[in-house]
Amino acid sequence: MIFGPAHRSYRDEQHCRSARRRIRETLAVRRAAAAAGQRSVELPDEAKPAA
């Protein structure tokens, strides 16, 4: 069997953190919009699914 490195590299860690931050920000925007009573929220272009 082939195993990956025991610990993530610094770059992998930064990538994971930035991805999590982006998801958190998107959820925060949606939550704020829902609290304001807006049902349709325009997402940033990068968050839209490719059609």
A tleap script that builds the chain and sets N, CA, C and O, in Angstrom:
source leaprc.protein.ff14SB
mol = sequence {
  NMET ILE PHE GLY PRO ALA HIE ARG SER TYR
  ARG ASP GLU GLN HIE CYS ARG SER ALA ARG
  ARG ARG ILE ARG GLU THR LEU ALA VAL ARG
  ARG ALA ALA ALA ALA ALA GLY GLN ARG SER
  VAL GLU LEU PRO ASP GLU ALA LYS PRO ALA
  CALA
}
set mol.1.N position { 0.839 -1.201 0.000 }
set mol.1.CA position { 0.000 0.000 0.000 }
set mol.1.C position { 0.872 1.249 0.000 }
set mol.1.O position { 2.001 1.247 0.492 }
set mol.2.N position { 0.315 2.310 -0.566 }
set mol.2.CA position { 1.053 3.571 -0.625 }
set mol.2.C position { 0.370 4.574 0.304 }
set mol.2.O position { -0.824 4.847 0.181 }
set mol.3.N position { 1.141 5.103 1.216 }
set mol.3.CA position { 0.595 6.080 2.146 }
set mol.3.C position { 1.131 7.465 1.814 }
set mol.3.O position { 2.262 7.612 1.350 }
set mol.4.N position { 0.314 8.467 2.057 }
set mol.4.CA position { 0.761 9.842 1.867 }
set mol.4.C position { 1.639 10.256 3.028 }
set mol.4.O position { 1.886 9.460 3.935 }
set mol.5.N position { 2.108 11.475 3.013 }
set mol.5.CA position { 2.940 11.958 4.121 }
set mol.5.C position { 2.147 11.959 5.427 }
set mol.5.O position { 0.928 12.130 5.425 }
set mol.6.N position { 2.847 11.767 6.529 }
set mol.6.CA position { 2.185 11.699 7.828 }
set mol.6.C position { 1.553 13.041 8.196 }
set mol.6.O position { 0.508 13.090 8.844 }
set mol.7.N position { 2.198 14.120 7.774 }
set mol.7.CA position { 1.683 15.451 8.101 }
set mol.7.C position { 1.523 16.256 6.827 }
set mol.7.O position { 2.305 16.124 5.886 }
set mol.8.N position { 0.505 17.085 6.812 }
set mol.8.CA position { 0.291 17.935 5.647 }
set mol.8.C position { 1.419 18.944 5.507 }
set mol.8.O position { 1.997 19.402 6.493 }
set mol.9.N position { 1.712 19.273 4.271 }
set mol.9.CA position { 2.709 20.312 4.043 }
set mol.9.C position { 2.087 21.667 4.372 }
set mol.9.O position { 0.870 21.793 4.509 }
set mol.10.N position { 2.939 22.662 4.494 }
set mol.10.CA position { 2.460 24.008 4.809 }
set mol.10.C position { 1.483 24.494 3.747 }
set mol.10.O position { 0.459 25.098 4.065 }
set mol.11.N position { 1.809 24.227 2.475 }
set mol.11.CA position { 0.948 24.672 1.381 }
set mol.11.C position { -0.429 24.007 1.449 }
set mol.11.O position { -1.450 24.667 1.251 }
set mol.12.N position { -0.455 22.706 1.729 }
set mol.12.CA position { -1.734 22.006 1.855 }
set mol.12.C position { -2.565 22.587 2.986 }
set mol.12.O position { -3.779 22.751 2.862 }
set mol.13.N position { -1.895 22.897 4.088 }
set mol.13.CA position { -2.591 23.454 5.243 }
set mol.13.C position { -3.198 24.814 4.896 }
set mol.13.O position { -4.349 25.086 5.237 }
set mol.14.N position { -2.425 25.667 4.217 }
set mol.14.CA position { -2.930 26.987 3.825 }
set mol.14.C position { -4.105 26.857 2.864 }
set mol.14.O position { -5.088 27.590 2.968 }
set mol.15.N position { -3.995 25.917 1.926 }
set mol.15.CA position { -5.067 25.713 0.952 }
set mol.15.C position { -6.351 25.281 1.659 }
set mol.15.O position { -7.436 25.771 1.345 }
set mol.16.N position { -6.220 24.374 2.604 }
set mol.16.CA position { -7.373 23.888 3.355 }
set mol.16.C position { -8.005 25.028 4.150 }
set mol.16.O position { -9.228 25.168 4.182 }
set mol.17.N position { -7.171 25.833 4.786 }
set mol.17.CA position { -7.696 26.936 5.584 }
set mol.17.C position { -8.406 27.963 4.723 }
set mol.17.O position { -9.463 28.465 5.104 }
set mol.18.N position { -7.835 28.284 3.557 }
set mol.18.CA position { -8.471 29.281 2.694 }
set mol.18.C position { -9.791 28.747 2.147 }
set mol.18.O position { -10.757 29.498 2.008 }
set mol.19.N position { -9.835 27.455 1.837 }
set mol.19.CA position { -11.086 26.861 1.351 }
set mol.19.C position { -12.148 26.906 2.441 }
set mol.19.O position { -13.301 27.248 2.180 }
set mol.20.N position { -11.754 26.559 3.666 }
set mol.20.CA position { -12.713 26.606 4.772 }
set mol.20.C position { -13.204 28.022 5.014 }
set mol.20.O position { -14.389 28.234 5.269 }
set mol.21.N position { -12.288 29.007 4.935 }
set mol.21.CA position { -12.673 30.395 5.154 }
set mol.21.C position { -13.684 30.838 4.103 }
set mol.21.O position { -14.662 31.516 4.414 }
set mol.22.N position { -13.433 30.439 2.834 }
set mol.22.CA position { -14.342 30.813 1.752 }
set mol.22.C position { -15.732 30.208 1.978 }
set mol.22.O position { -16.745 30.875 1.768 }
set mol.23.N position { -15.771 28.961 2.402 }
set mol.23.CA position { -17.058 28.315 2.678 }
set mol.23.C position { -17.760 29.017 3.829 }
set mol.23.O position { -18.962 29.277 3.765 }
set mol.24.N position { -17.003 29.326 4.889 }
set mol.24.CA position { -17.582 30.001 6.049 }
set mol.24.C position { -18.164 31.351 5.664 }
set mol.24.O position { -19.255 31.710 6.108 }
set mol.25.N position { -17.432 32.110 4.830 }
set mol.25.CA position { -17.919 33.421 4.404 }
set mol.25.C position { -19.198 33.289 3.590 }
set mol.25.O position { -20.130 34.073 3.771 }
set mol.26.N position { -19.255 32.299 2.687 }
set mol.26.CA position { -20.454 32.088 1.884 }
set mol.26.C position { -21.637 31.756 2.780 }
set mol.26.O position { -22.734 32.281 2.588 }
set mol.27.N position { -21.415 30.886 3.757 }
set mol.27.CA position { -22.498 30.521 4.666 }
set mol.27.C position { -22.934 31.717 5.498 }
set mol.27.O position { -24.125 31.891 5.755 }
set mol.28.N position { -21.986 32.539 5.920 }
set mol.28.CA position { -22.322 33.718 6.709 }
set mol.28.C position { -23.181 34.677 5.898 }
set mol.28.O position { -24.130 35.258 6.424 }
set mol.29.N position { -22.854 34.846 4.619 }
set mol.29.CA position { -23.634 35.726 3.747 }
set mol.29.C position { -25.051 35.184 3.608 }
set mol.29.O position { -26.023 35.931 3.718 }
set mol.30.N position { -25.163 33.882 3.364 }
set mol.30.CA position { -26.492 33.273 3.223 }
set mol.30.C position { -27.298 33.406 4.503 }
set mol.30.O position { -28.492 33.702 4.463 }
set mol.31.N position { -26.641 33.184 5.652 }
set mol.31.CA position { -27.334 33.258 6.932 }
set mol.31.C position { -27.828 34.675 7.193 }
set mol.31.O position { -28.948 34.878 7.662 }
set mol.32.N position { -26.982 35.650 6.885 }
set mol.32.CA position { -27.367 37.047 7.088 }
set mol.32.C position { -28.542 37.411 6.186 }
set mol.32.O position { -29.463 38.109 6.610 }
set mol.33.N position { -28.507 36.936 4.942 }
set mol.33.CA position { -29.591 37.227 4.008 }
set mol.33.C position { -30.884 36.558 4.469 }
set mol.33.O position { -31.960 37.148 4.368 }
set mol.34.N position { -30.782 35.336 4.971 }
set mol.34.CA position { -31.967 34.635 5.457 }
set mol.34.C position { -32.543 35.363 6.672 }
set mol.34.O position { -33.762 35.450 6.827 }
set mol.35.N position { -31.676 35.878 7.524 }
set mol.35.CA position { -32.130 36.608 8.698 }
set mol.35.C position { -32.822 37.905 8.289 }
set mol.35.O position { -33.727 38.380 8.974 }
set mol.36.N position { -32.387 38.471 7.165 }
set mol.36.CA position { -32.984 39.713 6.675 }
set mol.36.C position { -34.271 39.436 5.901 }
set mol.36.O position { -34.978 40.365 5.512 }
set mol.37.N position { -34.571 38.161 5.680 }
set mol.37.CA position { -35.809 37.804 5.008 }
set mol.37.C position { -35.711 37.763 3.502 }
set mol.37.O position { -36.732 37.733 2.815 }
set mol.38.N position { -34.496 37.761 2.976 }
set mol.38.CA position { -34.330 37.685 1.522 }
set mol.38.C position { -34.145 36.225 1.140 }
set mol.38.O position { -33.247 35.548 1.640 }
set mol.39.N position { -35.003 35.750 0.252 }
set mol.39.CA position { -34.925 34.341 -0.137 }
set mol.39.C position { -33.901 34.115 -1.246 }
set mol.39.O position { -33.133 33.155 -1.180 }
set mol.40.N position { -33.873 34.968 -2.251 }
set mol.40.CA position { -32.942 34.764 -3.368 }
set mol.40.C position { -31.701 35.608 -3.136 }
set mol.40.O position { -31.771 36.833 -3.037 }
set mol.41.N position { -30.574 34.936 -3.051 }
set mol.41.CA position { -29.310 35.620 -2.795 }
set mol.41.C position { -28.390 35.384 -3.980 }
set mol.41.O position { -28.189 34.243 -4.396 }
set mol.42.N position { -27.831 36.454 -4.523 }
set mol.42.CA position { -26.869 36.312 -5.618 }
set mol.42.C position { -25.538 35.861 -5.032 }
set mol.42.O position { -24.976 36.514 -4.153 }
set mol.43.N position { -25.052 34.747 -5.528 }
set mol.43.CA position { -23.769 34.243 -5.061 }
set mol.43.C position { -22.652 34.810 -5.916 }
set mol.43.O position { -22.881 35.177 -7.069 }
set mol.44.N position { -21.449 34.886 -5.371 }
set mol.44.CA position { -20.312 35.304 -6.201 }
set mol.44.C position { -20.121 34.329 -7.359 }
set mol.44.O position { -20.507 33.165 -7.261 }
set mol.45.N position { -19.535 34.792 -8.439 }
set mol.45.CA position { -19.384 33.972 -9.643 }
set mol.45.C position { -18.688 32.647 -9.362 }
set mol.45.O position { -19.053 31.621 -9.937 }
set mol.46.N position { -17.685 32.660 -8.479 }
set mol.46.CA position { -16.928 31.438 -8.234 }
set mol.46.C position { -17.750 30.394 -7.477 }
set mol.46.O position { -17.432 29.205 -7.515 }
set mol.47.N position { -18.808 30.836 -6.788 }
set mol.47.CA position { -19.616 29.900 -6.011 }
set mol.47.C position { -20.755 29.306 -6.828 }
set mol.47.O position { -21.373 28.327 -6.410 }
set mol.48.N position { -21.038 29.892 -7.993 }
set mol.48.CA position { -22.132 29.378 -8.819 }
set mol.48.C position { -21.711 28.085 -9.508 }
set mol.48.O position { -20.578 27.970 -9.975 }
set mol.49.N position { -22.621 27.110 -9.572 }
set mol.49.CA position { -22.277 25.885 -10.307 }
set mol.49.C position { -22.149 26.167 -11.797 }
set mol.49.O position { -22.920 26.952 -12.350 }
set mol.50.N position { -21.191 25.539 -12.442 }
set mol.50.CA position { -20.990 25.761 -13.878 }
set mol.50.C position { -22.133 25.125 -14.652 }
set mol.50.O position { -22.434 23.945 -14.467 }
set mol.51.N position { -22.764 25.898 -15.513 }
set mol.51.CA position { -23.900 25.386 -16.286 }
set mol.51.C position { -23.437 24.937 -17.658 }
set mol.51.O position { -24.247 24.474 -18.462 }
savepdb mol mol.pdb
quit
